[in-house]
Amino acid sequence: MKITEVRTRVVEWRGQTVPPQPHFCTNPMDLLQLPADSMAGFRFHGWLIVEIFTDSGHVGIGNAALAPRITKQVIDTYLKPVLIGKDPFDTEFLWQHMYRLTMAFGRKGIGMVAISAIDIAIWDLLGKAINQPVFRLLGGRTKQKVPVYASRLYSQPLDDLAKEAQQYKDRGYKAMKLRFGWGPTDGAAGMQRNVELLRTVREVIGYEIDLMADAYMGWTLDYAQRMLPLIEPFQLRWLEEPVIPDDIGGYAVLKVQNRVPIAGGEHEFTIYGFRQMLEAKALDYIQFDTNRVGGISQARKIAALAEAYSVPVIPHAGQMHNYHIVMASLNSPMAEYFPPVDVEIGNELFWYIFDGEPKAKDGYIDLNDDLPGLGLMISEESLKRFEIIE
């Protein structure tokens, strides 16, 4: 089997999006005190679809969410020529070829996102070629179903936040995550607003449901150290991305304090980046995203490395490529899940693009043993709601 074509499409959303809201989610732009909606640059209104065609008639599907227009250019200019005529079963060789070819500019960020999208498509292709789901290629089932946590609960009026938390509790989720809305520039008053968010959700869900909270890189080490004593009584399963990803030392300081477990890694790349995090003892939970970290080829290596350090892996975002990794890894106790919504805010855009994403039931999703590859199809009908760039 040989690769004959690589097709990339950027799809940009034309539907309804959530309007800008103050304190929607703290993020690293807040420190600059910009007048514009600080979260705007972190919402995804475009997505990249990658299709890899072969002479056997099988087609693999991959995708990427970060900087899709530029990621497309990287694939079309640098990666596609590497792939044409190659055997997709040579996954390690192809990954290393793409990695080393783009090393001068692609070790982290967009270059690695492009490699990730290609690699996911290759693994989808392999599953289809041998008529097996990807998780079987990675080791098979380690659990009957995948527990998932509801990941929304953005900063909002407390009555609305309580109602949303109650909905997830009623749907059977055993874990959920909220976003903090305030950071260092909001001072002590903002710290109390963050505490009110936690208190509101805890009063609804009690302490028999796990609660996590995300600062999305929006805090400094000083601010996080001041926040930890305030949030400790709410028994968080983890505090996510309290500082920017380059501040590995800051992560390590917070972890060693051992007041609240520390999670991160959705903005880290490759096994080398996570080796640094693990050697620094910087994380209690690893949260790589397969379509950023280097694809399934890297995700499975990082999962194995993390297991040796007894650090659980709970990938960032929903999506099938992450679910297959979780299903095949005993060291991955659950997965993130973005409940589908009518108004797109960014993370949920994939619901509009693909058919086959599993819907949670009673806090679990399952993967179909009879669907080869990742089990996804591109929803060409839904793409009519997007602007397409080919």
C-alpha positions as CSV (number, residue, x, y, z in Angstrom):
1,M,0.0,0.0,0.0
2,K,1.4,3.4,-1.0
3,I,0.3,7.0,-0.3
4,T,-0.9,8.7,-3.4
5,E,-2.3,12.0,-2.3
6,V,-2.6,14.3,0.8
7,R,-5.5,16.7,0.8
8,T,-5.9,19.5,3.2
9,R,-8.9,21.7,3.8
10,V,-9.4,24.6,6.2
11,V,-13.0,25.0,7.3
12,E,-14.0,28.3,8.9
13,W,-17.2,28.6,10.9
14,R,-20.0,30.8,9.7
15,G,-22.5,29.9,12.4
16,Q,-23.5,31.5,15.7
17,T,-20.7,32.0,18.3
18,V,-20.8,33.1,21.9
19,P,-20.5,36.9,22.3
20,P,-17.5,38.3,24.2
21,Q,-18.1,38.2,28.0
22,P,-16.0,39.6,30.8
23,H,-14.3,37.0,32.9
24,F,-15.3,34.2,30.6
25,C,-12.0,32.4,31.3
26,T,-8.8,33.8,32.6
27,N,-5.9,33.4,30.1
28,P,-2.3,34.7,29.5
29,M,-3.5,37.8,27.7
30,D,-5.1,39.2,30.8
31,L,-1.8,40.4,32.2
32,L,-1.6,42.8,29.3
33,Q,-4.9,44.5,30.3
34,L,-6.0,44.8,26.7
35,P,-9.3,46.5,26.1
36,A,-10.4,43.8,23.6
37,D,-11.9,40.4,24.5
38,S,-8.8,38.7,25.8
39,M,-10.1,35.2,25.1
40,A,-10.7,35.8,21.4
41,G,-7.3,34.6,20.2
42,F,-7.9,31.2,22.0
43,R,-11.2,30.4,20.4
44,F,-11.2,28.1,17.4
45,H,-13.4,29.4,14.5
46,G,-11.4,27.3,12.0
47,W,-10.3,23.8,11.7
48,L,-7.9,21.8,9.5
49,I,-9.0,18.5,7.9
50,V,-6.4,16.2,6.5
51,E,-7.1,13.2,4.2
52,I,-4.4,10.7,3.1
53,F,-5.3,8.6,0.1
54,T,-3.7,5.3,-0.9
55,D,-3.6,3.1,-4.0
56,S,-5.6,0.5,-2.1
57,G,-8.6,2.9,-1.9
58,H,-8.3,3.5,1.9
59,V,-8.5,7.1,3.1
60,G,-7.2,8.2,6.5
61,I,-8.6,11.3,8.3
62,G,-6.7,13.6,10.6
63,N,-7.3,17.1,11.9
64,A,-5.8,20.1,13.7
65,A,-7.3,23.1,15.5
66,L,-4.4,25.4,16.1
67,A,-3.6,28.0,13.4
68,P,-5.3,26.0,10.7
69,R,-4.3,28.2,7.7
70,I,-0.6,28.2,8.6
71,T,-0.7,24.5,9.5
72,K,-2.1,23.8,6.1
73,Q,0.8,25.6,4.5
74,V,3.3,23.6,6.5
75,I,1.7,20.3,5.3
76,D,1.3,21.3,1.7
77,T,4.8,22.7,1.4
78,Y,7.0,20.5,3.6
79,L,5.2,17.3,4.6
80,K,3.2,16.2,1.6
81,P,6.2,15.7,-0.6
82,V,7.7,13.4,2.1
83,L,4.6,11.2,2.1
84,I,3.8,10.6,-1.5
85,G,4.8,7.1,-2.6
86,K,5.5,5.9,0.9
87,D,4.1,2.9,2.8
88,P,1.9,4.3,5.6
89,F,2.7,1.3,7.8
90,D,6.2,2.8,8.3
91,T,4.8,5.0,10.9
92,E,7.9,5.6,12.9
93,F,10.1,6.3,9.9
94,L,7.6,8.7,8.5
95,W,7.2,10.5,11.8
96,Q,11.0,10.8,12.2
97,H,11.4,12.1,8.6
98,M,8.8,14.8,9.1
99,Y,10.2,15.7,12.6
100,R,13.8,16.0,11.4
101,L,13.0,17.8,8.2
102,T,11.1,20.5,10.1
103,M,13.3,20.5,13.2
104,A,14.8,24.0,12.5
105,F,11.3,25.6,12.8
106,G,8.9,22.9,13.9
107,R,9.9,21.2,17.2
108,K,7.1,22.9,19.0
109,G,4.0,24.8,17.9
110,I,2.6,24.8,14.4
111,G,5.2,22.5,12.9
112,M,4.3,19.8,15.4
113,V,0.6,20.4,15.0
114,A,1.0,19.8,11.3
115,I,2.9,16.5,11.9
116,S,0.2,15.6,14.5
117,A,-2.6,16.0,11.9
118,I,-0.7,13.8,9.4
119,D,0.1,11.2,12.0
120,I,-3.5,10.9,13.2
121,A,-4.6,10.4,9.5
122,I,-2.0,7.6,9.1
123,W,-3.1,5.7,12.1
124,D,-6.7,6.0,11.0
125,L,-5.6,4.7,7.6
126,L,-3.8,1.7,9.2
127,G,-6.9,0.8,11.2
128,K,-9.0,0.9,8.0
129,A,-6.5,-1.2,6.1
130,I,-6.6,-4.1,8.6
131,N,-10.3,-3.5,9.5
132,Q,-9.6,-2.8,13.2
133,P,-10.2,0.2,15.5
134,V,-7.1,2.2,16.3
135,F,-7.2,1.3,20.0
136,R,-6.7,-2.3,19.1
137,L,-3.5,-1.4,17.3
138,L,-2.4,0.4,20.5
139,G,-3.0,-2.6,22.8
140,G,-6.8,-3.1,22.9
141,R,-9.3,-2.4,25.6
142,T,-8.1,-1.6,29.2
143,K,-11.6,-0.7,30.3
144,Q,-15.1,-1.6,29.2
145,K,-16.1,2.1,28.8
146,V,-14.2,5.4,29.1
147,P,-15.3,7.6,32.0
148,V,-15.5,11.2,30.9
149,Y,-15.8,14.5,32.7
150,A,-18.0,17.4,31.5
151,S,-15.8,20.2,30.5
152,R,-17.5,23.6,30.3
153,L,-18.7,25.6,33.3
154,Y,-17.2,28.8,32.1
155,S,-17.2,31.8,34.5
156,Q,-20.7,33.3,34.4
157,P,-23.4,34.5,36.8
158,L,-23.5,32.2,39.7
159,D,-27.2,31.2,39.2
160,D,-26.4,30.2,35.7
161,L,-23.3,28.3,36.8
162,A,-25.3,26.4,39.4
163,K,-27.9,25.4,36.8
164,E,-25.3,24.1,34.4
165,A,-23.6,22.1,37.1
166,Q,-26.9,20.6,38.1
167,Q,-27.5,19.5,34.5
168,Y,-24.2,17.6,34.4
169,K,-25.0,16.0,37.8
170,D,-28.4,14.9,36.5
171,R,-26.8,13.4,33.4
172,G,-24.7,11.1,35.5
173,Y,-21.2,12.7,35.2
174,K,-18.9,11.7,38.1
175,A,-16.6,14.6,37.3
176,M,-16.7,18.1,35.8
177,K,-14.4,21.0,35.3
178,L,-14.9,24.8,35.6
179,R,-12.9,27.7,34.3
180,F,-11.6,30.4,36.6
181,G,-12.5,33.9,35.5
182,W,-10.1,36.2,37.4
183,G,-6.3,36.5,37.5
184,P,-3.4,38.6,38.9
185,T,-4.7,42.0,37.6
186,D,-8.0,41.5,39.4
187,G,-6.4,41.6,42.8
188,A,-7.7,40.2,46.0
189,A,-11.4,40.8,45.0
190,G,-10.9,38.7,41.9
191,M,-9.5,35.9,44.1
192,Q,-12.7,35.9,46.1
193,R,-14.7,35.8,42.8
194,N,-12.8,32.6,41.9
195,V,-13.6,31.1,45.2
196,E,-17.3,31.9,44.7
197,L,-17.2,29.9,41.5
198,L,-15.9,26.9,43.3
199,R,-18.3,27.2,46.2
200,T,-21.3,27.5,43.9
201,V,-20.5,24.3,42.0
202,R,-19.6,22.4,45.2
203,E,-22.9,23.3,46.8
204,V,-24.6,21.8,43.8
205,I,-22.6,18.6,43.2
206,G,-21.4,17.8,46.7
207,Y,-18.1,16.0,47.4
208,E,-18.9,12.6,45.8
209,I,-18.4,14.1,42.3
210,D,-14.9,15.1,41.3
211,L,-14.4,18.8,40.5
212,M,-11.4,20.3,38.6
213,A,-10.6,23.9,37.8
214,D,-8.7,25.5,34.9
215,A,-6.7,28.7,35.0
216,Y,-5.7,28.4,31.3
217,M,-2.2,29.8,31.7
218,G,-3.7,33.0,33.1
219,W,-2.0,33.1,36.5
220,T,1.5,33.9,37.7
221,L,3.4,31.7,40.2
222,D,2.9,34.4,42.9
223,Y,-0.8,34.5,42.2
224,A,-1.2,30.7,42.2
225,Q,0.6,30.4,45.5
226,R,-1.8,32.9,47.0
227,M,-4.8,31.1,45.5
228,L,-3.9,27.6,46.6
229,P,-4.8,28.0,50.3
230,L,-8.1,29.5,49.3
231,I,-9.1,26.7,46.9
232,E,-7.7,23.8,49.0
233,P,-10.9,23.3,51.1
234,F,-12.9,22.5,47.9
235,Q,-10.9,19.3,47.3
236,L,-10.1,19.8,43.7
237,R,-9.0,16.7,41.8
238,W,-6.6,19.1,40.0
239,L,-5.7,22.7,39.2
240,E,-5.1,23.0,35.5
241,E,-2.4,25.1,33.8
242,P,-1.9,27.6,36.6
243,V,1.1,29.2,34.9
244,I,2.4,29.5,31.3
245,P,3.8,26.2,29.8
246,D,7.4,27.5,29.7
247,D,7.5,28.0,33.4
248,I,8.3,24.4,34.3
249,G,10.0,25.6,37.5
250,G,6.7,27.3,38.5
251,Y,4.8,24.0,38.0
252,A,7.4,22.2,40.1
253,V,7.1,24.7,42.9
254,L,3.3,24.3,43.0
255,K,3.4,20.6,42.8
256,V,5.9,20.2,45.7
257,Q,3.7,22.3,47.9
258,N,1.1,19.4,47.5
259,R,-1.9,21.5,48.5
260,V,-3.8,20.9,45.2
261,P,-2.7,18.4,42.5
262,I,-1.3,20.2,39.4
263,A,-2.2,19.3,35.8
264,G,-0.9,20.6,32.5
265,G,0.6,19.8,29.2
266,E,-1.9,20.6,26.5
267,H,0.6,23.2,25.2
268,E,3.6,20.9,25.5
269,F,5.1,18.9,22.6
270,T,6.7,15.5,22.0
271,I,8.2,13.0,24.3
272,Y,11.2,15.3,24.9
273,G,9.0,18.1,26.3
274,F,7.3,15.7,28.7
275,R,10.5,14.1,29.7
276,Q,11.5,17.5,31.0
277,M,8.2,17.9,32.9
278,L,8.5,14.5,34.4
279,E,12.1,14.8,35.4
280,A,11.3,18.1,37.0
281,K,8.4,16.5,38.9
282,A,6.2,19.3,37.7
283,L,2.9,17.5,37.1
284,D,0.4,15.3,38.9
285,Y,-1.6,14.8,35.7
286,I,-0.4,15.0,32.1
287,Q,-2.8,16.5,29.6
288,F,-1.3,16.4,26.2
289,D,-3.6,16.7,23.2
290,T,-2.9,14.1,20.5
291,N,-3.5,16.5,17.6
292,R,-0.8,18.9,19.0
293,V,1.7,16.7,20.8
294,G,3.0,14.8,17.7
295,G,0.0,12.6,16.9
296,I,-0.7,9.1,18.1
297,S,2.9,8.0,17.4
298,Q,4.1,10.4,20.2
299,A,1.0,10.2,22.4
300,R,1.6,6.4,23.0
301,K,5.2,7.0,23.8
302,I,4.4,9.8,26.3
303,A,1.7,7.6,27.9
304,A,4.2,4.8,28.4
305,L,6.8,7.2,29.8
306,A,4.2,8.7,32.2
307,E,3.3,5.3,33.4
308,A,6.9,4.7,34.4
309,Y,6.6,7.8,36.6
310,S,3.2,6.9,37.9
311,V,1.7,10.1,36.5
312,P,-1.8,9.6,35.0
313,V,-2.5,10.8,31.5
314,I,-5.9,12.5,30.8
315,P,-5.6,14.1,27.4
316,H,-6.8,17.6,26.7
317,A,-10.1,17.8,24.7
318,G,-12.5,15.2,23.6
319,Q,-12.3,13.8,20.0
320,M,-11.7,10.3,18.9
321,H,-7.9,10.4,18.7
322,N,-7.7,11.1,22.4
323,Y,-10.4,8.5,23.3
324,H,-8.5,5.7,21.5
325,I,-5.3,6.6,23.5
326,V,-7.3,6.5,26.8
327,M,-9.0,3.2,25.9
328,A,-5.7,1.5,25.2
329,S,-3.8,2.9,28.3
330,L,-4.4,1.6,31.8
331,N,-2.6,4.7,33.0
332,S,-5.4,6.9,31.6
333,P,-8.3,6.8,34.1
334,M,-10.7,9.1,32.1
335,A,-11.1,11.5,29.3
336,E,-12.2,15.1,28.8
337,Y,-15.6,15.6,27.1
338,F,-17.1,18.8,25.6
339,P,-20.8,18.4,25.7
340,P,-22.3,19.4,22.3
341,V,-23.9,22.8,22.3
342,D,-25.9,24.9,19.9
343,V,-23.6,27.9,20.2
344,E,-20.0,27.3,19.2
345,I,-17.3,28.7,21.5
346,G,-14.3,27.0,20.0
347,N,-13.5,23.6,21.6
348,E,-16.8,22.1,20.3
349,L,-16.3,22.9,16.6
350,F,-15.4,19.3,15.8
351,W,-19.0,18.3,16.6
352,Y,-20.0,20.1,13.4
353,I,-17.3,18.7,11.2
354,F,-17.3,14.9,11.9
355,D,-19.8,12.2,12.1
356,G,-19.1,9.4,14.6
357,E,-18.0,11.2,17.7
358,P,-19.5,9.2,20.6
359,K,-22.1,10.9,22.8
360,A,-21.7,10.5,26.6
361,K,-24.2,8.5,28.5
362,D,-24.2,8.4,32.3
363,G,-20.8,9.9,32.3
364,Y,-19.2,7.3,29.9
365,I,-18.4,7.0,26.2
366,D,-17.7,3.7,24.4
367,L,-15.8,2.9,21.2
368,N,-17.2,0.6,18.7
369,D,-15.2,-2.6,18.1
370,D,-16.7,-2.9,14.6
371,L,-15.6,0.6,13.3
372,P,-12.2,0.5,11.8
373,G,-9.7,3.3,12.2
374,L,-10.8,6.1,14.4
375,G,-14.5,5.6,13.5
376,L,-15.0,9.0,12.0
377,M,-16.4,10.4,8.8
378,I,-16.3,13.9,7.5
379,S,-19.8,15.4,7.5
380,E,-19.7,16.9,4.1
381,E,-23.3,18.1,4.5
382,S,-22.4,20.0,7.7
383,L,-19.4,21.6,5.9
384,K,-21.8,23.6,3.9
385,R,-22.1,25.9,7.0
386,F,-18.3,26.6,6.7
387,E,-16.1,28.6,4.4
388,I,-13.7,26.2,2.8
389,I,-10.1,26.9,1.9
390,E,-8.4,24.3,-0.2
